[in-house]
Amino acid sequence: MNAIAKAIDTLNEVFGRVIAPLIAIITLVVLYDIALRLFTGRPSDWAFDITKMLFGAHFMLMAAYGLRHHAHVEVDVLKRLLSRRKQALLEILGYLIFFVPFIYMLITLGWSFFMRSYSRGETTYGMVSIPVYPIKGVIVVAAVLILLQAIAIVIRAIQQLREERAA
């Protein structure tokens, strides 16, 4: 089970390290739009839409990386007072009670949004019609990556319980 957790960690680590620097591209698009507004007095037809979509995709795809590095919001004040065994139990229960319903809805509804957008050929409004379905597909990809990372966290919590029981 430890090999599975390590493989998931490696996947999200590599994926996060590849996606993280892409914020520079988003920054360049924003700078281009600002310069265009400054020098021509009008924004570009596509830069604002692209910026919103790329930032949304970046944020979603980095969620599993953040979860892997414990960069998410968590109430550690009380958790730290508990024994390791109780921390592991709390972790497992928390993921079962709160995470499972959330990720189920995110995957199923994300897939529905993606398929509806793809089947209708949904695009942005304006002179440049940018397809929206790739960004809606990112919802599903991000949800799967988050689910995998949660599985790795639960595996570690189960291992912690086994170690506590053996000791």
Salt bridges, closest charged atoms under 4 A:
ASP9 OD2 - ARG156 NH2 2.02
GLU13 OE2 - ARG17 NE 2.58
GLU13 OE1 - ARG68 NE 3.06
GLU13 OE1 - HIS69 NE2 2.60
ASP33 OD2 - ARG37 NE 3.60
ASP45 OD1 - ARG42 NH2 3.33
GLU74 OE2 - HIS72 NE2 3.93
GLU74 OE2 - LYS79 NZ 3.36
ASP76 OD2 - ARG80 NH2 3.82
GLU91 OE1 - LYS79 NZ 2.38
GLU122 OE1 - LYS136 NZ 3.02
